[in-house]
Amino acid sequence: MEEDFLKDEQISPSNVQDRVLCDIGMFLEAMGKNISEYELPKPNTISAHSGGVLKEILEEMNAPISGEDTYIIQNLNYE
C-alpha cells in the first residue's frame, strides 16, 4: 500500500504514512473495527486528507465523456 502512495506525485513522502494509516482505518471500519483497537500510530487526518478528494474519485471525475453520453438526456422519455 505504501508503494502505491509513493508513486502518486501529488502526495508528499512525509504524508505517505498518514495516508496508509487512514486507509487501514477505513478498511477496519468497514469490517466493524476501529484502528484504535490495534497498536498502530494515530494518523494525522489533516495531512492524510490534504489532497481533498480520494484518488479514485478524482479518476472518475476526470474520465472522458463521449459525445453520445453528453446528449443522452435528450433521448430520455418525458413521462
N, C-alpha and C positions, 0 to 999 in steps of 0.2 A: 504494500500500500504506500509506503514511504517513497519508493522508487517512482510510482505514478505521479505523486505530487511534485517530486523533484524535476520531472520532465516538463511540468507546466511552468512556462516562463512568467506567468502572472503571479505566481506565489513565490515570495522570497524564501530562501533557505531557512531563515530564522522562524518562519511561520509553519514549516512543514510538520513539526511535532504536534503543534496545536491542531492542525487540520486532521492529522491521523487520529489523535485522541478524540476529537469531535466526531469523526466518522464512526469510530469504535463505540462511542457513547450512543450515537443514533442507532447503530445495529443492535446494541444491547437493549435500548428502549423498545425497539420493535419486537424483541423477544420477552418483554416484560421485566427486564432487569435494569439496573442503574449502574453507571460507571463508578459511582462512589462505593459500591459493594466490593470492588476489587482494589488491589494495591497499585493503582495507577495514578500518575500525577493528574491534577485537575487541569483541564485545558483552559487557556486564556481565550474565552469566547470572543473577545473583541478582535484579536488577531486571527482566530480561526475562521471568522466570517468576514474578514476585512475585504474580501472580494465582492461582497454584497450578494451575489447570486451564485448558486451552485453551478458547477461546470456543465452538468447535464442540462440544466435549464437554459444556460447560455447557448449550448449547441442547438437545442430545439428552437430557440428564438432566432438563431441565425441560419436555420435551414432554408434552402432555396424554395420559393413558391412558384409553381408553374403558372403560366397564363390561364390554363384550364381551371386550376384551383381558384384563381382570382375571380373568375366570372361564374363560379358555381352558384352563387347566391341568386343570380338571375334565372337559374333553372329550377329553383325551388317552387313548390306548389304554394299558392297564397290562400290556403284554406284555414 
